[in-house]
Amino acid sequence: MSKIAGLLVVLLLAVIVGGGLFLSTWDPPPPSAKIEKVVPDARFPR
């Protein structure tokens, strides 16, 4: 029983470390949707 628990702990640590390495090296693409927002003139100081 303790061998299975030890194996599960090692497997969990490997998944956590692998996920961290993946997230640290992954370069996600920037959003490509264009955002246009109308800002009223009253928001700008004169």
PyMOL Python script that loads the backbone (N, CA, C, O; Angstrom):
from pymol import cmd

cmd.read_pdbstr("""\
ATOM      1  N   MET A   1       0.828  -1.203   0.000  1.00  0.00           N
ATOM      2  CA  MET A   1       0.000   0.000   0.000  1.00  0.00           C
ATOM      3  C   MET A   1       0.865   1.257   0.000  1.00  0.00           C
ATOM      4  O   MET A   1       0.539   2.231  -0.678  1.00  0.00           O
ATOM      5  N   SER A   2       1.964   1.245   0.753  1.00  0.00           N
ATOM      6  CA  SER A   2       2.813   2.435   0.810  1.00  0.00           C
ATOM      7  C   SER A   2       3.557   2.642  -0.506  1.00  0.00           C
ATOM      8  O   SER A   2       3.905   3.772  -0.849  1.00  0.00           O
ATOM      9  N   LYS A   3       3.807   1.551  -1.250  1.00  0.00           N
ATOM     10  CA  LYS A   3       4.448   1.705  -2.557  1.00  0.00           C
ATOM     11  C   LYS A   3       3.523   2.446  -3.521  1.00  0.00           C
ATOM     12  O   LYS A   3       3.975   3.283  -4.303  1.00  0.00           O
ATOM     13  N   ILE A   4       2.241   2.139  -3.462  1.00  0.00           N
ATOM     14  CA  ILE A   4       1.275   2.805  -4.334  1.00  0.00           C
ATOM     15  C   ILE A   4       1.159   4.278  -3.954  1.00  0.00           C
ATOM     16  O   ILE A   4       1.106   5.144  -4.828  1.00  0.00           O
ATOM     17  N   ALA A   5       1.120   4.562  -2.660  1.00  0.00           N
ATOM     18  CA  ALA A   5       1.029   5.951  -2.203  1.00  0.00           C
ATOM     19  C   ALA A   5       2.279   6.727  -2.611  1.00  0.00           C
ATOM     20  O   ALA A   5       2.181   7.874  -3.046  1.00  0.00           O
ATOM     21  N   GLY A   6       3.435   6.120  -2.475  1.00  0.00           N
ATOM     22  CA  GLY A   6       4.682   6.771  -2.883  1.00  0.00           C
ATOM     23  C   GLY A   6       4.716   7.031  -4.377  1.00  0.00           C
ATOM     24  O   GLY A   6       5.167   8.084  -4.827  1.00  0.00           O
ATOM     25  N   LEU A   7       4.233   6.061  -5.143  1.00  0.00           N
ATOM     26  CA  LEU A   7       4.184   6.227  -6.591  1.00  0.00           C
ATOM     27  C   LEU A   7       3.230   7.355  -6.980  1.00  0.00           C
ATOM     28  O   LEU A   7       3.520   8.130  -7.891  1.00  0.00           O
ATOM     29  N   LEU A   8       2.103   7.447  -6.296  1.00  0.00           N
ATOM     30  CA  LEU A   8       1.151   8.520  -6.576  1.00  0.00           C
ATOM     31  C   LEU A   8       1.734   9.891  -6.236  1.00  0.00           C
ATOM     32  O   LEU A   8       1.508  10.860  -6.961  1.00  0.00           O
ATOM     33  N   VAL A   9       2.479   9.974  -5.140  1.00  0.00           N
ATOM     34  CA  VAL A   9       3.108  11.243  -4.756  1.00  0.00           C
ATOM     35  C   VAL A   9       4.150  11.649  -5.796  1.00  0.00           C
ATOM     36  O   VAL A   9       4.215  12.814  -6.191  1.00  0.00           O
ATOM     37  N   VAL A  10       4.961  10.696  -6.237  1.00  0.00           N
ATOM     38  CA  VAL A  10       5.981  10.990  -7.249  1.00  0.00           C
ATOM     39  C   VAL A  10       5.317  11.397  -8.560  1.00  0.00           C
ATOM     40  O   VAL A  10       5.774  12.325  -9.228  1.00  0.00           O
ATOM     41  N   LEU A  11       4.249  10.711  -8.928  1.00  0.00           N
ATOM     42  CA  LEU A  11       3.526  11.047 -10.152  1.00  0.00           C
ATOM     43  C   LEU A  11       2.910  12.445 -10.062  1.00  0.00           C
ATOM     44  O   LEU A  11       2.954  13.206 -11.029  1.00  0.00           O
ATOM     45  N   LEU A  12       2.345  12.780  -8.920  1.00  0.00           N
ATOM     46  CA  LEU A  12       1.763  14.107  -8.723  1.00  0.00           C
ATOM     47  C   LEU A  12       2.832  15.195  -8.812  1.00  0.00           C
ATOM     48  O   LEU A  12       2.609  16.235  -9.431  1.00  0.00           O
ATOM     49  N   LEU A  13       3.983  14.960  -8.200  1.00  0.00           N
ATOM     50  CA  LEU A  13       5.075  15.933  -8.280  1.00  0.00           C
ATOM     51  C   LEU A  13       5.570  16.091  -9.715  1.00  0.00           C
ATOM     52  O   LEU A  13       5.879  17.202 -10.145  1.00  0.00           O
ATOM     53  N   ALA A  14       5.646  14.986 -10.457  1.00  0.00           N
ATOM     54  CA  ALA A  14       6.087  15.053 -11.851  1.00  0.00           C
ATOM     55  C   ALA A  14       5.100  15.860 -12.694  1.00  0.00           C
ATOM     56  O   ALA A  14       5.511  16.629 -13.563  1.00  0.00           O
ATOM     57  N   VAL A  15       3.809  15.690 -12.441  1.00  0.00           N
ATOM     58  CA  VAL A  15       2.796  16.447 -13.183  1.00  0.00           C
ATOM     59  C   VAL A  15       2.889  17.932 -12.843  1.00  0.00           C
ATOM     60  O   VAL A  15       2.779  18.773 -13.735  1.00  0.00           O
ATOM     61  N   ILE A  16       3.087  18.263 -11.583  1.00  0.00           N
ATOM     62  CA  ILE A  16       3.192  19.667 -11.170  1.00  0.00           C
ATOM     63  C   ILE A  16       4.433  20.321 -11.780  1.00  0.00           C
ATOM     64  O   ILE A  16       4.357  21.433 -12.303  1.00  0.00           O
ATOM     65  N   VAL A  17       5.572  19.634 -11.713  1.00  0.00           N
ATOM     66  CA  VAL A  17       6.808  20.185 -12.275  1.00  0.00           C
ATOM     67  C   VAL A  17       6.696  20.300 -13.794  1.00  0.00           C
ATOM     68  O   VAL A  17       7.115  21.302 -14.373  1.00  0.00           O
ATOM     69  N   GLY A  18       6.136  19.287 -14.434  1.00  0.00           N
ATOM     70  CA  GLY A  18       5.957  19.337 -15.885  1.00  0.00           C
ATOM     71  C   GLY A  18       5.030  20.461 -16.304  1.00  0.00           C
ATOM     72  O   GLY A  18       5.295  21.146 -17.292  1.00  0.00           O
ATOM     73  N   GLY A  19       3.946  20.660 -15.566  1.00  0.00           N
ATOM     74  CA  GLY A  19       3.032  21.758 -15.871  1.00  0.00           C
ATOM     75  C   GLY A  19       3.691  23.111 -15.682  1.00  0.00           C
ATOM     76  O   GLY A  19       3.481  24.025 -16.480  1.00  0.00           O
ATOM     77  N   GLY A  20       4.485  23.244 -14.634  1.00  0.00           N
ATOM     78  CA  GLY A  20       5.208  24.498 -14.407  1.00  0.00           C
ATOM     79  C   GLY A  20       6.210  24.785 -15.514  1.00  0.00           C
ATOM     80  O   GLY A  20       6.331  25.923 -15.969  1.00  0.00           O
ATOM     81  N   LEU A  21       6.931  23.753 -15.948  1.00  0.00           N
ATOM     82  CA  LEU A  21       7.876  23.936 -17.053  1.00  0.00           C
ATOM     83  C   LEU A  21       7.150  24.299 -18.345  1.00  0.00           C
ATOM     84  O   LEU A  21       7.610  25.151 -19.105  1.00  0.00           O
ATOM     85  N   PHE A  22       6.027  23.657 -18.584  1.00  0.00           N
ATOM     86  CA  PHE A  22       5.248  23.971 -19.787  1.00  0.00           C
ATOM     87  C   PHE A  22       4.779  25.419 -19.761  1.00  0.00           C
ATOM     88  O   PHE A  22       4.904  26.127 -20.760  1.00  0.00           O
ATOM     89  N   LEU A  23       4.245  25.865 -18.635  1.00  0.00           N
ATOM     90  CA  LEU A  23       3.743  27.235 -18.547  1.00  0.00           C
ATOM     91  C   LEU A  23       4.865  28.267 -18.618  1.00  0.00           C
ATOM     92  O   LEU A  23       4.653  29.379 -19.102  1.00  0.00           O
ATOM     93  N   SER A  24       6.061  27.909 -18.137  1.00  0.00           N
ATOM     94  CA  SER A  24       7.158  28.870 -18.168  1.00  0.00           C
ATOM     95  C   SER A  24       7.776  28.997 -19.558  1.00  0.00           C
ATOM     96  O   SER A  24       8.405  30.013 -19.854  1.00  0.00           O
ATOM     97  N   THR A  25       7.611  27.994 -20.414  1.00  0.00           N
ATOM     98  CA  THR A  25       8.210  28.055 -21.748  1.00  0.00           C
ATOM     99  C   THR A  25       7.192  28.331 -22.843  1.00  0.00           C
ATOM    100  O   THR A  25       7.581  28.626 -23.973  1.00  0.00           O
ATOM    101  N   TRP A  26       5.901  28.244 -22.545  1.00  0.00           N
ATOM    102  CA  TRP A  26       4.864  28.417 -23.561  1.00  0.00           C
ATOM    103  C   TRP A  26       4.690  29.888 -23.877  1.00  0.00           C
ATOM    104  O   TRP A  26       4.587  30.712 -22.968  1.00  0.00           O
ATOM    105  N   ASP A  27       4.655  30.220 -25.141  1.00  0.00           N
ATOM    106  CA  ASP A  27       4.450  31.601 -25.580  1.00  0.00           C
ATOM    107  C   ASP A  27       3.061  31.688 -26.199  1.00  0.00           C
ATOM    108  O   ASP A  27       2.903  31.452 -27.397  1.00  0.00           O
ATOM    109  N   PRO A  28       2.049  32.025 -25.393  1.00  0.00           N
ATOM    110  CA  PRO A  28       0.684  32.045 -25.928  1.00  0.00           C
ATOM    111  C   PRO A  28       0.518  33.167 -26.955  1.00  0.00           C
ATOM    112  O   PRO A  28       1.112  34.235 -26.806  1.00  0.00           O
ATOM    113  N   PRO A  29      -0.276  32.933 -27.982  1.00  0.00           N
ATOM    114  CA  PRO A  29      -0.489  33.981 -28.984  1.00  0.00           C
ATOM    115  C   PRO A  29      -1.312  35.133 -28.410  1.00  0.00           C
ATOM    116  O   PRO A  29      -2.227  34.908 -27.616  1.00  0.00           O
ATOM    117  N   PRO A  30      -0.989  36.364 -28.808  1.00  0.00           N
ATOM    118  CA  PRO A  30      -1.775  37.506 -28.311  1.00  0.00           C
ATOM    119  C   PRO A  30      -3.168  37.494 -28.931  1.00  0.00           C
ATOM    120  O   PRO A  30      -3.358  36.943 -30.015  1.00  0.00           O
ATOM    121  N   PRO A  31      -4.127  38.087 -28.263  1.00  0.00           N
ATOM    122  CA  PRO A  31      -5.476  38.142 -28.838  1.00  0.00           C
ATOM    123  C   PRO A  31      -5.462  38.946 -30.140  1.00  0.00           C
ATOM    124  O   PRO A  31      -4.805  39.982 -30.237  1.00  0.00           O
ATOM    125  N   SER A  32      -6.186  38.457 -31.124  1.00  0.00           N
ATOM    126  CA  SER A  32      -6.162  39.112 -32.426  1.00  0.00           C
ATOM    127  C   SER A  32      -7.436  39.894 -32.723  1.00  0.00           C
ATOM    128  O   SER A  32      -7.577  40.447 -33.814  1.00  0.00           O
ATOM    129  N   ALA A  33      -8.351  39.950 -31.785  1.00  0.00           N
ATOM    130  CA  ALA A  33      -9.593  40.695 -32.005  1.00  0.00           C
ATOM    131  C   ALA A  33      -9.326  42.191 -31.844  1.00  0.00           C
ATOM    132  O   ALA A  33      -8.672  42.619 -30.893  1.00  0.00           O
ATOM    133  N   LYS A  34      -9.837  42.969 -32.779  1.00  0.00           N
ATOM    134  CA  LYS A  34      -9.660  44.416 -32.718  1.00  0.00           C
ATOM    135  C   LYS A  34     -10.729  45.001 -31.797  1.00  0.00           C
ATOM    136  O   LYS A  34     -11.906  44.655 -31.890  1.00  0.00           O
ATOM    137  N   ILE A  35     -10.297  45.891 -30.911  1.00  0.00           N
ATOM    138  CA  ILE A  35     -11.226  46.529 -29.971  1.00  0.00           C
ATOM    139  C   ILE A  35     -11.286  48.014 -30.295  1.00  0.00           C
ATOM    140  O   ILE A  35     -10.266  48.703 -30.296  1.00  0.00           O
ATOM    141  N   GLU A  36     -12.470  48.491 -30.565  1.00  0.00           N
ATOM    142  CA  GLU A  36     -12.675  49.918 -30.816  1.00  0.00           C
ATOM    143  C   GLU A  36     -13.683  50.436 -29.805  1.00  0.00           C
ATOM    144  O   GLU A  36     -14.780  49.895 -29.666  1.00  0.00           O
ATOM    145  N   LYS A  37     -13.293  51.492 -29.100  1.00  0.00           N
ATOM    146  CA  LYS A  37     -14.156  52.054 -28.072  1.00  0.00           C
ATOM    147  C   LYS A  37     -14.271  53.557 -28.304  1.00  0.00           C
ATOM    148  O   LYS A  37     -13.265  54.237 -28.507  1.00  0.00           O
ATOM    149  N   VAL A  38     -15.481  54.064 -28.273  1.00  0.00           N
ATOM    150  CA  VAL A  38     -15.714  55.496 -28.462  1.00  0.00           C
ATOM    151  C   VAL A  38     -15.612  56.176 -27.103  1.00  0.00           C
ATOM    152  O   VAL A  38     -16.318  55.829 -26.156  1.00  0.00           O
ATOM    153  N   VAL A  39     -14.705  57.160 -27.035  1.00  0.00           N
ATOM    154  CA  VAL A  39     -14.512  57.915 -25.797  1.00  0.00           C
ATOM    155  C   VAL A  39     -15.105  59.302 -26.016  1.00  0.00           C
ATOM    156  O   VAL A  39     -14.697  60.001 -26.944  1.00  0.00           O
ATOM    157  N   PRO A  40     -16.057  59.716 -25.184  1.00  0.00           N
ATOM    158  CA  PRO A  40     -16.665  61.034 -25.376  1.00  0.00           C
ATOM    159  C   PRO A  40     -15.665  62.160 -25.091  1.00  0.00           C
ATOM    160  O   PRO A  40     -14.729  61.996 -24.310  1.00  0.00           O
ATOM    161  N   ASP A  41     -15.888  63.308 -25.746  1.00  0.00           N
ATOM    162  CA  ASP A  41     -14.996  64.455 -25.577  1.00  0.00           C
ATOM    163  C   ASP A  41     -14.996  64.982 -24.144  1.00  0.00           C
ATOM    164  O   ASP A  41     -14.016  65.592 -23.718  1.00  0.00           O
ATOM    165  N   ALA A  42     -16.053  64.762 -23.408  1.00  0.00           N
ATOM    166  CA  ALA A  42     -16.153  65.263 -22.038  1.00  0.00           C
ATOM    167  C   ALA A  42     -15.116  64.613 -21.119  1.00  0.00           C
ATOM    168  O   ALA A  42     -14.834  65.143 -20.044  1.00  0.00           O
ATOM    169  N   ARG A  43     -14.556  63.502 -21.514  1.00  0.00           N
ATOM    170  CA  ARG A  43     -13.575  62.816 -20.673  1.00  0.00           C
ATOM    171  C   ARG A  43     -12.194  63.461 -20.750  1.00  0.00           C
ATOM    172  O   ARG A  43     -11.348  63.211 -19.893  1.00  0.00           O
ATOM    173  N   PHE A  44     -11.957  64.294 -21.774  1.00  0.00           N
ATOM    174  CA  PHE A  44     -10.651  64.918 -21.947  1.00  0.00           C
ATOM    175  C   PHE A  44     -10.654  66.329 -21.365  1.00  0.00           C
ATOM    176  O   PHE A  44     -11.611  67.077 -21.564  1.00  0.00           O
ATOM    177  N   PRO A  45      -9.584  66.702 -20.643  1.00  0.00           N
ATOM    178  CA  PRO A  45      -9.532  68.071 -20.103  1.00  0.00           C
ATOM    179  C   PRO A  45      -9.292  69.079 -21.231  1.00  0.00           C
ATOM    180  O   PRO A  45      -8.681  68.765 -22.253  1.00  0.00           O
ATOM    181  N   ARG A  46      -9.783  70.275 -21.016  1.00  0.00           N
ATOM    182  CA  ARG A  46      -9.606  71.317 -22.040  1.00  0.00           C
ATOM    183  C   ARG A  46      -8.542  72.286 -21.639  1.00  0.00           C
ATOM    184  O   ARG A  46      -8.256  73.229 -22.377  1.00  0.00           O
TER     185      ARG A  46
END
""", "prot")
cmd.dss("prot")
cmd.show_as("cartoon", "prot")
cmd.util.cbc("prot")
cmd.orient("prot")
